[in-house]
Amino acid sequence: MSAYQKLASDLVTSLALAQPPIAIAFADAPPPNVPPFEGVVPAGCSFWQQAAAKSFYTSTKDHELCAIGVHTHHLAEPSTMHQTELHDALQAMNGLDYVRADEVAAIPVVERKVKHIIYGPLAEFLSPPAVVLLFAHAQQGLIVSEAVSRVDKGIPPAMGRPACAVVPQVINQDRAAMSLGCCGARAYLDILADSVAMWAFPGSKLEPYCAEIVNLARANQTLATFHARRKEDVASSKRPTVRQSLDRL
């Protein structure tokens, strides 16, 4: 089992993930062992769901139906229509008071130009990932947030629109972040159900995140049983001490 297979397995098992974690990497040239993406998607976030099943790489043209995604990922050599598309999208969002003009500058953008993006299941990734994404409901996110706080020594940010901005946020800051998605991502991704949020890890710190998630998942399971037993005891008019509840484990 490769290192990434082990890390992916640990994440899926510890968190009981519905979708396996996916990996994202950037490349200046088409990777020799990964096929190009074939097809058309409405937005780059659509690749996150397809990447759970197979590996592929994309170029700017594959992202161009979403001008916001082209912008946040700083994709190289966009079409001549890109600036018009981006202007029209932002103008429409501003008209709805969804994104105000002064908020646009605060949207994270990958700092260097990106020529190709590689997507795929973390378990079969061939190159070091820049970012790893996983989709988690609140109980799973509780464990992830505890692990991230321990590794990053602080509370992880919770981001909103656009969902794709979580990728440059994590790359630029080298710290994990949680994204609540955006209305577009929630329209395009079946996995992003109402109860689910997305977590993004910088690939450079994937191992310590995973190690803490494994430990904290085990601890949460034990403590959940502890609290359930105390609830039972109190419901039956008992006043258990901590030691008495521990003895019931």
N, C-alpha and C positions, 0 to 999 in steps of 0.2 A: 504494500500500500504506500502510495506517494505521500509526501508531507501534506499536500493540499487535499488529497482524499481523506486523510486522517482528520484534518481540521474541519472539513465539510461534514464528515460523519459525526464528529463531536458536537457540532452546532445543531445538526438535525436531530440527533438523539437527545441531547440535553434540553433543547427547547421544544421538541416535538413540532418542528416546522412543517407547514403544509407544502411549501415550495422550497427546494434546496437553495442554499446561498449561491449567488451568481458573482462572477468576477468581471472586472472591467480593466483594460489596459490600453495604453496609447502606443502607436507605432508610427515611425516616419515612412516606412515602406510596407507593402502588403506582406504579412507573415507567411512564410513558405508552407507551414503545416496546418493552416487554417483556411477554410474556404470563404469566398466573399459572400456577403448576404445577397440573396436573390428574392426579389419581390418589392412591394411598396408598402410603407407604413405611414400612418397619419402623423406620427410624432416619434422622436427618438426614444421616449420612455417605453414605447411598445417593444423595443428590443430587450428590455429587462425581463419581460415574461417569456419571450422566445428563447432567451439565453439559458433558461432553466433546463431546456431539453437538448440543446446543441450549441457548439461553438461556431462562430463566424466573425468576420470583420466587416466594418462598414467604412464608407468614404463620405465626403461631404454631401454628395448627391443623394445618398440614402436618407439623409436627415432633412432635406430641404423643404418638406411640407410643413415643418415646424420652425419658423424663423427664430423663435425664442430659444429653442434647443441649439440651433446653430450658433446663436450668440453666446449662451452660457458655456458651451463647450469650445468656443473660440476655433471653430472649424475652418480649415484653410481653404482658400480659393472658392468661396461661395459663388453662386451664379449672380449674374448682373441684376437679378430680381430681388436679391436678398434684402438690400436696404429698404426697398419699397415694401416688401412683405413685412419686415420688422417694424417699419414706421406704421403701416396700416394696422398691424396687430396691437401695437402699443397704443395707438390712437383710439382704437375700439375699446381697449381695456380701460383707458383713461376716461373715455366717455361714459363708461358704466361705473366709474369710481372704483374700479377693481385694482388698478395699479396707477398711482399718481406719478406725475412727472418726477418729483423729487425722490421717489422710491426706486426708480429704475437704476440709478447709479449704485444703489446698495445691493443689487442682485449680484451674487458671486459669479465670476467668470474665470475659466481656466486661464492661467497667466501666460502660457505659451501657445502658439498655434498648433493645432492638432490636425494631422493628415488622415490618420486611420484610427478607428476604435475597435478593439477586440472585445467580444462578449462571449461568455460561455459559463457552464456550470463550474463552480470553484473546484469540484472534485476532479475535473479533467483538464484544468487549465495548464497550459504549457509554459507560460512566462509569468514572472512576478506580477501580481495584480496591483494596479494603482488604487483601486477601490473595490471593496466587497459589499454587496447589498444583500440584506435579508428582510423578509416581510414578517411582521410579528403582531399578534394581538396584545392587549394590555397586559395580560399575565406574563407572556413571554417577554414583552418590553420591560417589565419590571426587573427581570433578571438581567437583561441586557444593560439597562440604565445603571444598575448597581455595578456591573463589571466595568462599564465604560468610565464611571466616576472613579473607580479604583485605579484604572490604568492611566487615565488622563488627568487625574488629580483635580477634578472639577465637575460641575454639573453640565451634561451635554446639552447643546442648543436644540430647541424644537423649532423646525422651520416650516414655513408654508409655501405658497406659490412663488415661483414655479417649482414643481417637484424636481426637475432636472438640475436645479441650482445646488442641490445637496452634493452633487459630484464635485464641482469646483470648490465648494465650501470645505469639504473634507481634504481634498488635495492641497489646497492653499494653506490650510491651517494645520494639517497633519494631526487632526483630532476627529473623533467620531461625532456624528450628528444624527438626529432623528428628523425625518420629514413626514409631515402629515399629508403630503402629496399636494395636488391641486385639482381643480375640477376637470382639467384635461386628462391628467394621469388617471384619475378615478373613472373617467369615461372609457379610456383605452385599455386599462389593465383589469382583467377579471380578478387577479389575485389581490388587488387593492380594494377589498371590500370595506364597508362602512366601519367595521370593527378593527381594521388593520392599518398599521403605519409602517413606514420603511426606515430601516437603520442602515447607515453607511459607515464603513470602517476604512481608514487608510490601510492599504496593504502592508505598509512598513511595520505596523503594530498588530497584525492579525493574530499572531501566536499568543501574545499576552492577553488579548481580548478573549480568545477562545479558552485559554486556561482558566481565566476568572469566571467565564460563563459556566464551564463544567463544574467548578467548585461551588459557585453560588446557586446553580440549579439544584445541586444535591442538598445544600443547606436549606434552600427554600422549601424543598419537599419535606424535609424533616420538621422544620418549623411550622409548616402548614398542618402537619399531623398534630403537633404540640398544641396549636391553637384550636384545632377541631376538638381535641379531647377536653380542653379547658371549657370550651363552649358547652359540650355535653354535660360536664360536671356542674357548671353553673346553672344550666337549665334544670338540673335535678336538685337544685337548692344546696349544692355543696359550695364551699369556699376553698378551693385547692390552693396550696402553696406552689411555687415554681417547682420545687423538688418533687412534689406529688405528681404534678403534670409531667415532669421529665420521666418519672418512673413508669408512667403509662405508655411511653413510646415503645 
